[in-house]
Amino acid sequence: MQLNCGIVGLPNVGKSTIFSALTSAPAEAANYPFCTIEPNVGIVSVPDKRLGRITEYIVPQKVIPAIVEFVDIAGLVKGASKGEGLGNKFLGHIRQVGAIVHVVRCFDDNDVVHVEGRVDPESDIETIGIELAFADLETVQKRLDNLVRLKKSNDKKISDGAKALEPVLILLQEALEEGIPARRVELDEHQINMITELHLITMKKQLYCCNVGEDDLQKDNDYVKKVKAFAQKDGSGVVVISGKLESEIADLDSAEEKAEFLMAAGLEESGLDKLIRQGYDMLELNTYFTAGEQEVRAWTFPNGTRAPQAAGIIHTDFERGFIRAETYHCTELFDYKTEQKLKESGKLRVEGKDYVVADGDVLHFRFNV
């Protein structure tokens, strides 16, 4: 799957403000619809306390965190699936991301015009959901039309494949016509694999991001409660942040200033840190570490990755010439304090090509090219 999150929502819900704070990139933010025409892309460091702890025991010259990509996609409006606003172009951008962060306006502000003229999170969510469902419906219907010809093919493999796919597409069609996302249709793993090439938007995992005023961070306002109730039915997660507050934090120069600001606000961590981690989890990503005097670094890898492919994330030569991986888990380093003591205790393992890398592994690759 694609290793990035797309940020979507109606115009003027705070998407670009949150993106700018998230990435410290100059995404244009303005109080009118469609100010974001092309999607802005930002590379974001993944907050991970384990990285800092590793450097307590292996002191490096440089520390490099794991990263994840966020894409700020322009505001959708009612009728986007029919080309309203700049809908078709924006829907195309959404198809290219691995997961969706749906920003929902959960604050009142007469100075920020709502595209529908009133704040109603449930209606906003349904507007976006219906447009995405209708876009997928068009994709499914086109494929069903193509099956009429493919079922008559003289190639038995092609005709059998088309006949097997048809009932799956009909199930999806019926759901999407009701505005139900494809991810809520009960399909087995084989059926899901059959429709992967369709790149259905509503099959993607989704996280609702409630954008609230600063005063509502410590409690759920009525808008947030409605979003959480909707998300529970949808099987999606929710994170609550204040775009305005996060912008103020992003403008601070040092980590110390940011920590003091959060403490003064009564917060243990920023909302954006929660958003980044949840986006990382939605993409089914994990982290392994390499550690030495030169650098301690976190590397991003998908669930189920084997050791040679994990090595290839560093450099293709590492995968091509992979011999073995010497590894231990970072929590073992925290317990034993040094790699030498890990070796003496038999905690340093030697793993081969079939080893499935675990989240939190510290790896030393041996290779020959």
Secondary structure, 3 states (H helix, E strand, C coil): CCCEEEEECCCCCCHHHHHHHHHCCCCCCCCCCCCCCCCEEEEEECCCHHHHHHHHHCCCCEEECCEEEEEECCCCCCCHHHCCCCHHHHHHHHHCCCEEEEEEECCCCCCCCCCCCCCCHHHHHHHHHHHHHHHHHHHHHHHHHHHHHHCCCCCHHHHHHHHHHHHHHHHHHHHHHCCCCHHHCCCCHHHHHHCHHHCCHHHCEEEEEEECCHHHCCCCCHHHHHHHHHHHHHCCEEEEECHHHHHHHHCCCCHHHHHHHHHHCCCCCCHHHHHHHHHHHHCCEEEEEEECCCEEEEEEEECCCEHHHHHHHHCHHHHHCEEEEEEEEHHHHHHHCCHHHHHHCCCCEEECCCCECCCCEEEEEEECC
